[in-house]
Amino acid sequence: MRSWLNEQIRGGKMSLDESRPFMAMTMKVPVAGGIGESHAATDPERINFVERVRAGIDGAQSRGDITSTKMLEAALLAMSRSQGHAVGIDTRA
């Protein structure tokens, strides 16, 4: 997600404001508290970000949060436009 997001911003396909809903999705906060972040290369957990955004939209709608709903819908649209496009390939051995 982070690589894709950076590519979108650098390529002028997304502004920093448009990237806001994705920022929280790129962070992993430990349940036990504290500060720490897993590096994607060593973190085995795989996340379906599309489903996560859809769940966020449902939650925002149930709370009547129009701002978050619009922001997450825009995020889902941006993700949909990029489906099937390669983000990058790490060829290091």
ZIZIJO-V357360 format. One record per backbone hydrogen bond with DSSP energy under -0.5 kcal/mol. NH is the residue of the N-H (numbers start at 1). CO is the residue of the C=O. If there is no record, write none. Layout:
[[NH:CO] [NH:CO]]
This chain:
[[5:1] [6:2] [7:3] [8:4] [9:5] [10:6] [11:7] [12:9] [13:8] [14:8] [19:15] [20:17] [22:19] [23:19] [23:20] [24:20] [26:22] [26:23] [27:24] [30:28] [33:30] [42:39] [43:39] [44:42] [49:47] [52:48] [53:49] [54:50] [55:51] [56:52] [57:53] [58:54] [59:55] [60:56] [61:57] [62:58] [63:59] [64:60] [64:61] [65:60] [66:64] [69:65] [70:66] [71:67] [72:68] [73:69] [74:70] [75:71] [76:72] [77:73] [78:74] [79:75] [80:76] [81:77] [82:78] [83:79] [83:80] [85:82] [91:89]]
